[in-house]
Amino acid sequence: MWPNTPDAFESLVRPSADQALDDAWYFVFVEGQILSLAERGIPKPLESSDMRWLDIERTAEIYLGNFNGRPCFAVAASGRTPEGYTLANLRAWLGRVEPAVFYLAGRAQQLIDWDRDHRFCGRCGNAMVDHAADRAKECDGCGMVSYPRLSPSIIVLVHRGNEMLLARNARWPTGMYSTLAGFVEPGESIEQTVHREVYEEVGLRVKNLRYLGSQSWPFPNSLMLGFHAEYDSGEIDCRDEEISEARWFTADDLPNIPPGTAISRWLIDDFIASGR
């Protein structure tokens, strides 16, 4: 079954002041890192009981929605890390928490970053205020409205018979391989992006694209659209400086690949499950 983001939010109407928030979750970010407790080694969001006594200054608070009856908030804060708590990059949560919790944390980080970067209007420089009806910022001066922006991108598993093309990014740990990916350029269709990225990164032509699914990816604010593509022609030529190596692999000799929470792994698992 294709993994997907759960339908997490039942409501985006902020709870009133008299509603109980005892079971609320708080995704707290300090200088870009997420603050958490660990329960049996697994990080978890903070709860109302934690927030009551933490010696941190809240610089922003955004209501995310109601997740399975639990109000959720994104919080930007400053201050020292309290004893017993840890600060970590959100990537440290990948594969260690339930997918629903990771998606919630990713949404929180993206909204905190958007709120920080849209305090002033990019057109006239006046202060921005929260929109009365939408999740957006509105300029007091010229009236421009700014919504949270996503960057569409593609991620593709190229196959040749029973072989899969996997590549290693130069910045990744030795031995880690994944599928090819890239951002959509202005004026491109998603399908054009797949063809261009594969050719630019490894010099191959592909055909018979098949869309599989999507994943919200908060590094920094991507919506990744996953495809399978059949090899058409060409020899592997790593043209992109980010790609240090690309090779054909079969299911029996896979290298170190991303965890099950990543869409690249879903593409790999789906290809193997197809029996090719």
C-alpha positions as CSV (number, residue, x, y, z in Angstrom):
1,M,0.0,0.0,0.0
2,W,1.3,3.4,-0.9
3,P,2.2,5.4,2.3
4,N,0.6,8.8,2.4
5,T,0.2,11.8,4.7
6,P,-2.6,11.1,7.1
7,D,-5.7,13.3,7.1
8,A,-4.4,14.8,10.3
9,F,-6.4,18.0,10.7
10,E,-10.0,18.0,11.5
11,S,-10.2,21.8,12.1
12,L,-8.1,24.9,11.4
13,V,-10.3,27.0,13.7
14,R,-8.2,28.1,16.6
15,P,-9.5,27.0,20.0
16,S,-11.1,29.7,22.1
17,A,-9.5,30.9,25.3
18,D,-11.9,28.9,27.5
19,Q,-11.2,25.5,25.7
20,A,-9.0,23.1,27.5
21,L,-5.5,22.7,26.0
22,D,-4.3,20.1,28.5
23,D,-3.7,17.6,25.8
24,A,-2.2,20.0,23.2
25,W,1.0,19.3,21.4
26,Y,3.6,22.1,20.9
27,F,6.3,21.8,18.2
28,V,8.9,24.3,19.6
29,F,11.7,25.6,17.5
30,V,14.8,27.4,18.9
31,E,17.1,28.9,16.3
32,G,15.8,26.4,13.7
33,Q,16.1,23.3,15.8
34,I,13.2,21.4,17.4
35,L,13.0,21.1,21.2
36,S,11.8,17.8,22.6
37,L,11.7,15.3,25.4
38,A,12.7,11.7,24.7
39,E,10.4,8.8,25.7
40,R,12.3,5.5,25.7
41,G,14.7,7.2,23.2
42,I,12.0,8.4,20.9
43,P,11.6,12.2,20.6
44,K,8.1,13.6,21.1
45,P,6.4,17.0,21.0
46,L,6.0,19.0,24.1
47,E,2.7,19.1,26.0
48,S,0.9,21.8,28.0
49,S,2.5,20.6,31.2
50,D,6.0,21.2,29.7
51,M,5.1,24.6,28.4
52,R,3.8,25.9,31.8
53,W,7.2,25.9,33.4
54,L,9.8,26.1,30.6
55,D,12.0,29.1,30.9
56,I,11.8,30.1,27.2
57,E,10.5,33.2,25.5
58,R,7.9,32.6,22.8
59,T,8.5,34.9,19.8
60,A,5.7,33.4,17.7
61,E,2.9,30.9,18.1
62,I,0.9,29.4,15.2
63,Y,-2.1,27.2,15.5
64,L,-1.6,24.2,13.2
65,G,-5.0,22.4,13.6
66,N,-6.7,19.7,15.5
67,F,-5.1,16.3,15.1
68,N,-7.3,13.4,16.3
69,G,-8.9,15.7,18.8
70,R,-5.5,17.2,20.0
71,P,-4.9,20.9,19.4
72,C,-1.4,21.4,17.8
73,F,0.8,24.5,17.8
74,A,4.0,25.6,16.2
75,V,6.1,27.8,18.5
76,A,9.2,29.9,17.8
77,A,11.2,30.5,21.0
78,S,14.5,31.7,22.3
79,G,16.4,30.8,25.5
80,R,18.6,28.1,26.9
81,T,17.8,24.4,26.5
82,P,16.2,23.2,29.8
83,E,17.8,20.2,31.6
84,G,16.2,17.0,30.4
85,Y,15.3,18.4,26.9
86,T,17.2,18.2,23.7
87,L,17.6,20.4,20.6
88,A,17.9,18.6,17.2
89,N,17.6,19.2,13.5
90,L,14.2,18.0,12.3
91,R,16.0,15.4,10.2
92,A,16.9,13.6,13.4
93,W,13.2,12.8,13.8
94,L,13.0,11.1,10.4
95,G,12.5,7.4,10.8
96,R,12.4,7.7,14.6
97,V,8.8,9.0,15.1
98,E,5.5,7.9,13.6
99,P,5.0,9.3,10.1
100,A,2.0,11.4,11.3
101,V,4.1,13.1,13.9
102,F,6.9,13.8,11.5
103,Y,4.5,15.4,9.0
104,L,3.1,17.6,11.8
105,A,6.6,18.7,12.8
106,G,7.4,19.4,9.2
107,R,4.4,21.6,8.8
108,A,5.3,23.4,12.0
109,Q,8.8,24.1,10.8
110,Q,7.7,25.4,7.5
111,L,5.1,27.7,9.0
112,I,7.5,29.1,11.6
113,D,10.0,29.8,8.8
114,W,7.3,31.5,6.7
115,D,6.1,33.6,9.6
116,R,9.7,34.8,10.3
117,D,10.4,35.6,6.6
118,H,7.2,37.5,6.0
119,R,7.1,40.1,8.7
120,F,7.4,42.9,6.2
121,C,5.9,43.3,2.7
122,G,8.2,42.4,-0.2
123,R,6.5,45.0,-2.4
124,C,6.4,48.2,-0.2
125,G,8.2,47.3,3.0
126,N,5.3,47.9,5.4
127,A,4.5,45.5,8.3
128,M,2.5,42.4,7.5
129,V,-0.4,41.2,9.7
130,D,-2.3,37.9,9.9
131,H,-5.0,37.6,7.3
132,A,-8.5,37.6,8.9
133,A,-9.8,34.5,7.1
134,D,-6.9,32.6,5.5
135,R,-3.5,31.2,6.5
136,A,-1.8,34.2,5.0
137,K,-0.1,37.5,5.7
138,E,-1.6,40.8,4.5
139,C,0.2,44.1,4.0
140,D,-1.2,47.1,6.0
141,G,0.1,49.4,3.3
142,C,-0.5,48.1,-0.3
143,G,-2.8,45.2,0.6
144,M,-0.6,42.4,-0.9
145,V,-1.4,38.9,0.5
146,S,1.3,36.3,1.0
147,Y,0.5,32.7,1.4
148,P,2.9,30.0,2.6
149,R,4.8,28.9,-0.5
150,L,5.7,25.3,-1.5
151,S,8.4,24.4,-4.1
152,P,7.2,21.6,-6.4
153,S,9.9,19.0,-7.1
154,I,10.1,15.6,-8.8
155,I,11.7,12.4,-7.5
156,V,12.1,9.5,-10.0
157,L,13.2,5.9,-10.0
158,V,14.7,5.0,-13.4
159,H,14.6,1.3,-14.2
160,R,16.1,-0.9,-16.9
161,G,14.6,-4.4,-16.8
162,N,15.1,-5.6,-13.2
163,E,17.7,-2.9,-12.5
164,M,17.2,0.4,-10.6
165,L,19.3,3.5,-11.1
166,L,20.4,4.9,-7.7
167,A,22.8,7.8,-7.2
168,R,24.9,9.1,-4.3
169,N,25.0,12.8,-3.5
170,A,28.4,14.1,-2.8
171,R,27.3,15.5,0.6
172,W,25.8,12.2,1.8
173,P,27.5,9.7,4.0
174,T,29.6,7.1,2.2
175,G,27.5,4.3,0.8
176,M,24.1,6.1,0.9
177,Y,22.3,6.0,-2.4
178,S,18.8,7.2,-3.4
179,T,16.7,8.1,-6.4
180,L,17.1,11.2,-8.6
181,A,15.3,14.4,-7.7
182,G,15.1,18.1,-8.7
183,F,13.0,21.2,-8.6
184,V,10.5,22.3,-11.2
185,E,11.7,25.3,-13.2
186,P,9.4,28.2,-14.2
187,G,7.4,27.3,-17.3
188,E,7.9,23.5,-17.0
189,S,5.4,20.8,-16.6
190,I,6.1,18.1,-14.1
191,E,6.8,15.6,-16.9
192,Q,9.3,17.9,-18.5
193,T,11.1,18.3,-15.2
194,V,11.5,14.5,-14.9
195,H,13.1,14.3,-18.4
196,R,15.4,17.3,-17.9
197,E,16.6,16.4,-14.4
198,V,17.5,12.8,-15.4
199,Y,19.4,14.0,-18.4
200,E,21.1,16.8,-16.6
201,E,22.2,14.7,-13.7
202,V,23.2,11.4,-15.3
203,G,23.0,11.9,-19.1
204,L,20.2,9.4,-19.7
205,R,17.0,9.6,-21.7
206,V,13.8,8.1,-20.2
207,K,10.3,7.1,-21.3
208,N,7.0,5.8,-20.1
209,L,6.7,7.9,-17.0
210,R,4.3,6.6,-14.3
211,Y,3.2,8.8,-11.4
212,L,3.0,7.0,-8.1
213,G,2.3,9.6,-5.3
214,S,3.6,12.6,-3.4
215,Q,5.1,13.6,-0.1
216,S,5.4,16.8,1.8
217,W,9.1,17.3,2.5
218,P,10.1,20.1,4.9
219,F,13.7,20.5,3.8
220,P,13.0,23.3,3.3
221,N,9.5,23.4,1.8
222,S,9.1,20.9,-1.0
223,L,6.2,19.0,-2.4
224,M,7.8,15.9,-3.9
225,L,6.0,14.2,-6.8
226,G,7.2,10.6,-7.2
227,F,7.6,8.8,-10.6
228,H,8.8,5.6,-12.1
229,A,10.5,6.0,-15.5
230,E,11.8,3.5,-18.0
231,Y,15.3,3.7,-19.3
232,D,15.4,4.7,-23.0
233,S,19.0,5.5,-24.1
234,G,22.4,6.8,-23.1
235,E,25.3,5.9,-20.8
236,I,25.6,7.1,-17.2
237,D,27.5,10.3,-17.1
238,C,27.4,12.2,-13.7
239,R,27.2,15.7,-15.0
240,D,25.8,17.4,-11.9
241,E,28.4,18.3,-9.3
242,E,26.0,17.2,-6.6
243,I,26.0,13.6,-7.9
244,S,29.3,11.8,-7.2
245,E,28.2,8.4,-8.5
246,A,25.3,6.6,-10.1
247,R,24.9,2.9,-10.7
248,W,22.4,0.2,-11.7
249,F,21.3,-2.1,-8.8
250,T,19.1,-5.1,-8.5
251,A,16.9,-6.0,-5.5
252,D,19.5,-8.5,-4.5
253,D,22.4,-6.1,-4.2
254,L,20.9,-2.9,-2.9
255,P,23.3,-0.4,-1.2
256,N,22.4,1.7,1.9
257,I,19.1,3.3,0.9
258,P,16.8,5.9,2.7
259,P,14.4,4.8,5.5
260,G,10.8,3.8,5.0
261,T,9.5,7.3,5.8
262,A,11.1,8.8,2.6
263,I,9.4,8.8,-0.8
264,S,12.5,7.6,-2.5
265,R,12.2,4.4,-0.4
266,W,8.5,4.1,-1.3
267,L,9.5,4.1,-5.0
268,I,12.2,1.5,-4.5
269,D,9.9,-0.8,-2.5
270,D,7.1,-0.4,-5.0
271,F,9.4,-1.4,-7.9
272,I,10.6,-4.5,-6.0
273,A,7.0,-5.4,-5.0
274,S,6.1,-5.3,-8.7
275,G,8.3,-8.3,-9.2
276,R,10.6,-6.8,-11.9
